Amino acid sequence: MAETTARFGKHPIHPTLVVLPLGLWVAALAFDIVAVATGNLIWRTVASWNIVAGIVGALIAAVPGFIDYLKLDGRAGRLATYHMFLNLGAVAVFAFNWYLRTRVSPESLWPLTLSIVGVLGVMGSGWLGGELVYVEGVGVQEESRKENRYRRAA
């Protein structure tokens, strides 16, 4: 079990913050699909704003994630390294995606393709994050789990 350093009370901060960029990027993918399916470019604009907001949110979430990362070693440290690089790669893909949107024709499928690649990347990273928590116990306080188990039994 590895206790996380970046916490608010007993709750790790990083898992709370990652939901915002993940939701924004998945929504951007959905809006890109709608834009391609309907030909209505407003959806591509909405996707672009979601991408930018997701990048900002991801960089904010990375701060407590990196603070927690510095305390990890062994298998958890290796998994966290892969998790971090996948997330940084996703930020790079989405940043390039946003840049490309300002340069290519509205009919280009590159923005949609990059949204798919970015979302697949964060899905893989999320799986590694789950492995860190549920298998390696990162951020889990064993004493608290035992206390809650005993309280429920009483």
N, C-alpha and C positions, 0 to 999 in steps of 0.2 A: 504494500500500500504506500502510495506517495501522496503526501498532503500537498495541496497547491498553496502557493504563497499569495497570489493575487485573489483575495477573497473579500466578500462583504459579509461579515458575521461568519457563519459556517458555510456559506455558499460561494463556490468559485465564480469569478466574474466572466471568464472567457466563454463558457457555454451559453451564458445569458446573452452575450453580445453577438454571437455568430448567427443567430436566427435572422437578424435583419439583412445582412448581405445575402445570405442563402435565399431568403424569400424574394428579395429584389431581383436576384439573378435568374431564379426560376421563373418569376413573372416576366422578366425581359425575354426569356426564351418563348414563353407563351405568346407575348405580344409580337415577337418576330414571326412566329408561325401564323398568327392572325394577319399580319401585314402581308406575308407572302400569299396566303390563301385568298385574301380579299382584294389585294392591290391598293388598299387604303394606307397611305404613307404616314398618317397620324400615329398608327400603332408602332411604326419604326421609331418615330420621335419619342413616344412614351417609353419604348424599350431602351433607347439611348439614355434617357434620364434615370431609369432604373439602374442601368449599368454604372453610371457615374456615382449615384448614391450608394450602390453596393460596394464599389471600390473604396469609398470613404469609410463605410461601415466596416469593411474587412480590415482596413488599416487600423481602425480604432480597436477592433477585436484582437488584432495581432499583438497589441501591447501587453495586456495581461496574459495572453497565450505565451508570449516569449518569456515573461517573468516566470511563469510556471515551468517552461521548458528548461530553464537554467538549473532547476533542482533535480532533473531526471537523469537517470543513468541506466545501464543494462538494457534489457529488451524494451522497456518503456521509453528510454532515451532514444533508441534507434527508431521505434515506431513514431515518436514525436518528431524526429528529424524528417522522416518521410512525410508526415502530416504537414509539417511546416513548409516543406518544399513544394508539395502539391498545392497548398493554399497560395503560396507566393506565385507559383506558376499560373494558377487560376486568375489571380489579380493581374498578372502580365497579359494573359489571354484577353481578359475583359478590357484592359486598358488599350491594347492593340485593336480590339473590336471597336471600341468607341472612336479611336483615331481613324480607323478605316472607314467608318460610317460617314465621316466628313469628307472622304476622298473618292469613294466609289459611286457609281450610278445607283439610283434608287432601285433598280431591278436586280442588282447584284445579290447573289445568295451567300456571299462571304460573311456578312453579319450574322445570318442565321446559323451558318456552319460554325462560326466561332462561339456563338452562344451555346450550341450543343456541346462543343468541346469543353468549354468552361464549366458547364453544369455537370458533365461527366467527371471532370476533375474534382469538383467539390464533393460529388457523391463518393468518390474514392477516398477523399480526405476525411469525409464524415464517417465512413466505415472505419478508418484508422482511429479517429477520435473515439468512436464507440469501443473499439478494441482497447484503447488506453483506459477508458473508464470501467467498462464491464469485465474485462479480462485482467488488466493490470492493476485496477483499483485506483487509478490516478484521480485524486480529488475526493475519494471516498473515505470518510472517517469511520473506521471499523467500530470504535467505541459507541458512536452514535447509533449505528445500525443495531448493535446488541441491545443498547438501552431501549430503543423503540420496540424491538422484538419482545423484550421482557415486559414492557408497559402494556402492550397489546394482550399478552397472555394473562396478565393479572386481572 
